[in-house]
Amino acid sequence: MDHFFVDPDIRKAKTLPGRYYYSREIFEQSKDEIFRRSWLYTCDFEDIKTPGSVFPKIQLPGFLDEPILLTRDFDDCVNCVSNVCTHRANLVQEQAGNARALRCRYHGKKFDLKGKFISMPEFEEAEGFPTEEDNLRPVEFGILGEKLVFSSLNPDISFEQFLKPVIDRVGFLPINEFTYDPNRSRDYLVNAHWALYCDNYLEGFHIPYVHPSLNEVLDYGSYTTELFDGGNLQLGIAEGGELTFDLPKDHIDYGKEVAAYYYWLFPNTMLNFYPWGLSLNVVHPIETNRTKVSFRTYVWKEELLGKGAGAGLDRVEREDEEVVESVQKGLGSTGYSRGRFSPSREQGVHQFHRMLSERISRNH
């Protein structure tokens, strides 16, 4: 698809065309070419805290609709497997809770908490049974800071590669001490394409024009984007006197007034670290023009809430929604085809469009 080509030189490159954000074919293609190959936030480590814990999850319901199951077995090991019975594809575990073993309620096929086959009634005369195919299929997973569990059906990169840039930079934070706060967490429905929402997140270019309150606490002139394989970091530097991180002396950013670390991990995960903790944002495609964005709040220092760049997140989100929904309407106009990138301010968007373009081309 040459018409979706994005030049690697940002000075020459054009954005993806507007019709990318309306194409049903590409939206469907992204399920296999993007999301099933990516690491997706799955659950909180607390959901599988004790031996016997079972936690079923549908990855991106209404889009991928992939049933997986997290368990902690009686060896105190965490496991992630397909939640689809290998007999007739019934969901094995439908409720979170505790169990000694897994039994499909359709025909009684039984598995241990690692997903290994135990027994099956009425199969005494079956030849060549059981085999490895009778086990629940394993799903790759990883855990960030003994707090956030991610999984992938067919990852392009290892979990260690996926998270190394984050750990290298914010590994000094005791993420395992962060506490999920449901009262400060919520979902937003945005009438725009999921990738358009990411486009907006990936540049600070719009901050002075769209976010007046955020612009007051960030030094726009010092705002930078750093690219790495699989994502990028937007480094938010505070205006004088605003809340900043207390960085270790050996930290690469020591001496800088860092107000926020904004991490984007391809394709749909944002890890926004503030001095008070973490705002995890997960972008969930629904339709070509409809997206759910889940904000999950993890608090470390409650006394710092409401201060600095991490204050007023709901207001910032509503400001983003308004402008993104406006852009979605404009992308369908005959007056727009493709745009250009600011070489100094839109490196993250350019990287994202390159990644999308490469994945669209896999089957063409």
N, C-alpha and C positions, 0 to 999 in steps of 0.2 A: 504494500500500500504506500507508494511513493508520495501520495498526497497527504500522508500523515508523517512524513519525514521531518525530523527536527534536527537542524544542523548542530553538531557538537560545539561549534564556535558561537558562543552567546551573542557576539557582536554582529553576526550575520543571521542568526536563527529567527525563525518565525514560530509563533505558538502553534499548538494544535488547532485545527480549524474548528469553527463553532459547531459544525455538525457532529464532531466527536461526542459532544455532550447530549446529543439527541438520538444517536444511533442505537437502535434496539439490538442489532447484530453485535456491535462491539460491547454493549452492556452485558449481553449473555456470554460472549467470548471471555470477558474478564473473569468470570467465575473460575474457569480452568486455567487460563493463562496468567492470572494475577493472584486471586485469593486462595486457591487451593495450593499454590506454590509458596505461600507466604506464612510468616508467623503471626498468629492472631491472638489477642488477649482472650483468655478463656475463663478464668475465675480467680478468686482470692485464695491464697494458700490456707486461710482459715477454714475454707469450705471442706478441706480434706485433712483436718488437723490430727485426728486420732485414728488408730488402727480400727478397721471395719468401716471407715467412712466411704460412702459412695456418692458421687455427684454427677448426675447426667447433665449434659449441656448440648443444645442445638447451636452449632456455629452459624452465626448470621442467619437467623430464622427469616424465612420469606425470600431469601436470596440464595445462599449455599444450601441451607437446610440439612447440614451434615450432623448426624447424631454421634456424639462421642461421650465417653464415660471416664471420669477421673476416680481413682480409688486409692485408698491406703490399706495395704494388706497387713497381715499379722506378723510379717517380718519388719514392719514399720517402713516399708518402701512405697513410694508413690508410683502409680501406674496410670497410663492413659491408653485407652483402647477404643475401637469402634463399638458403639452401643447397639449394633445390629446383629441379631442372632444369625449364625452361619447355617442354620437349617432352613428357615423360610422368611428371614429378613424382618421379623418382628423386633420392636425395640425391647431390649433385655431389661433395662432398669429405667423406670419412668419417674421415680421419686428419689429425691436426695434423702440420705439418712444413714443408717448403719446396717450391715449385713455380714453374715458369716460366709456366704457364697452368693453367686449370681444365678438365678434360675429364670429362664424364659417362661412366661405364663401361658404361652400359646401351646407348646407341646412338651414342656418340661426339660428342655436341654439345660444342662447345668455347667457352670464354669466357676473357677476360683477367682479370687479378687485380682489376680494377675491377668485374667482373661483366658487361662488355660482350660481346655475341655476336661470335664470330670465324668459326666455320664449323660446318657440319652435313652429314654425308655423305648421299647419296641424296635430296637435296632440290632437285636441279637443275630439276625440272619443277613445283615448287610455285610458285603464283602469289602475288604480294604478300608474298614472303618474302625476307629477314627484315624484321621491324618492331621497334619499341621493345619490344614485348611479348616478344621473344625474348631480351632481356637479363635477367639475374637481377634480381629486384626489390630496389631499395635499401631499407635499413633505417636509420632514424635512430639516431645514436649520439653519445656525448660522453665526454670523458675528464677525470677529476678528478685534478689535480696530477701529470699524466704518470704516473699509477699505476693508477687504477681505471677500467675501461671499463664504461659503461652503454649500454644500447640500449633502444629502444621501437618497437613495431610501429605504434602510432597514438597518439602522445602528446597528452595534454590540454594540457600546458604545454611550453614550450621547455626545453632542457637548461640554458640559462643561468638561467632562472627557478627551475628545480628545485634548482640547487645554490648560487644566490646567497647565501642565508642562511648556508650553511656557509662559503663562501669569505670572506664579510664578517667572520666571527667568528674562524675558525681559519686564515685565509689566511697568517698569519705563520709557520705550521709548514711546514717543507720536506718536504711529503708525498712528493715525488719521491725523497727520500733514505730513505724507509721501506722496510724489506726484509721480504718475505713469509717467515714462519717456519712451515713445514709441521709441525714438531714440536710447536708450540703451537696448532695449528689442528685442529679436529675437528668432526664432525657429531653432533647430538643428535636422537633421535627422541622426540617428545612426544605422548602420547595425549590430544590436545586439538585443537580447531579453531584454524586459523591466526590468526584475528582475536582469539581469546581470549588467545593468547600475546602479541599486540600490546597488548591491553588491559592486561595485567599490566606490560609494559614501560613503558607510558605514564604511570605514576604512581609517585611515591616514597612514597605513603601507606602502603604495606605494608612499607617498609624496617625500621622498628623492630620489626615483628612477625615478619618472615620472614627477615631477613638480619642477625643479630646482629653478625657480623664487619664487614660493610659499615657498619652503623650506628655502629660505634666510630670510623670514620675520616671520616664525613660529618657535617656540622652540619645535622641534620634541620630545625631552625628556620629555616635560611637557604636551604633547598632550594626552587628556584622552577622554574616552567614558563613558557616564552615561546612563543606561537603565531605561526606565519607561514603564508602560503599554501602548502599542500602538505606541511606537517609541523610539527614543533616541536622546541624545545631544552629539555632539563632540565639546569639548571646545578647541578652538585654542588660545594658549598663545603666545604672541609676543616675538620675539627676542628683545634684548635691543635697545631702541631708536625708535622702530617702533610704528605706530599709534595704540592706544588702546581706549577702552571705558572710559568715565568719569563716574565711577560708584557711586551711592549714598553710603553714609557711612554705612547704614544699610543693604546693599546688601550682599548676601551670598558670592559673589566673590570679595568683596571690598579688596583691597590690591594686587590683582592679575592683571597682565598685559594682560587683555583679548583683543585679536585682532578680534575674531569672535565667534559667537554662531551658530553652524551648527546643525539645527534641521531637523530630518527626522521623518515624520509622516506616518505611514503605510496607504496605500501601496506605494503611488507615489508622495508625497509632500515633498519638501525641503524648509525650511525657513532659509535663510542664512543672519543673522544680522551682519552688520558691522557698525563702527562708522558713516559712511555716510548714512546708511539706510538699505534697504532690497533687496536681490535678491531672488525672489520666483521662484523655479524650479518645473515644473510639468511634470511628466513622462507619456507619452501617448503611450500605446501599439498599434502597427499597425499590425505586423505579428510576427511570432515566432523569426524572425531574423531582425526585423525592428522596430524602436522606434522613436517617435518624443519627443524631450525635449524642453519645452518652458521656456525661461528665461524672467521673467518680473521684471523690475527694478523700485524700489520705492525709491526716493531720499529724504533724510531728510536734510543733510548738504552737499550741492553741493561743497563747498570749500574743502571737504575731499575726493572727488572722485579721483581715481588714486593713492591712498596711501594705504600702508599696505596690509593686507591679502585680502582685497576687491578690489585690483587693478588687472588688467590683466585677468579678468574672461573669456574673449573669448579665450585667449591663454590656460588657464587651461582646459577649456572645450575641446578644440581641442586635447590637450594632453590626456585627458581622453578618448575621442572618439577613438583615435588611438589604445590605449591599450585594450579597451573593445572590439573593432572589432577584434583584434588579438585573444583575448580569445575566442570569439564566434567561430572562425574557429577551435581553438584547442579543444573545448568541443565536437565536432563531431568526433574527432579522435578515432581510436581503441586503441590508446596509453594512453587514459585517462578514468578513471571511476569516482572516487570520490577523493576529497582532504581532508586535515585536516585544522583546525583553529589554528591560533596563539592565545593562551589564553590571552596574554597581549595586542594584537593589533587588534583582529578581533571579539571582543564581539558583535559589532553591526551586522556584517554579520551573526554570529551564531544566534542571536536573530531573524533576518529576516528569515533565513532558517527554524528555528523552527516554526515561524508563518506560513510560506508557507506550511510546512509539515502538520501542524495541519489542515489547511483548505483543503488541498488535500484529507485528510482522512475523511472529513465529509460525503461523499457519498460512502465510501468504508469500 
